[in-house]
Amino acid sequence: MIEKTEFKGKPVLILKRNEEDKYPFSFGVSKAKLILENIDAIKKFVEENSQSA
């Protein structure tokens, strides 16, 4: 679930696991750019540290 909002007049995305998520993940454009610049490292991190189901 993704929500768009603003903080101090700047756009922010909020990522939630579900509607009742008590600890959503939020970030603005600057952090979004940083995530995109490092997406391959993030994917590798997830692959290396996820447990098989």
Protein Blocks (a to p, Z undefined) as FASTA:
>chain_A
ZZdddeehiacddddfblklmbdcdddfklmmmmmmmmmmmmmmmmmmpccZZ
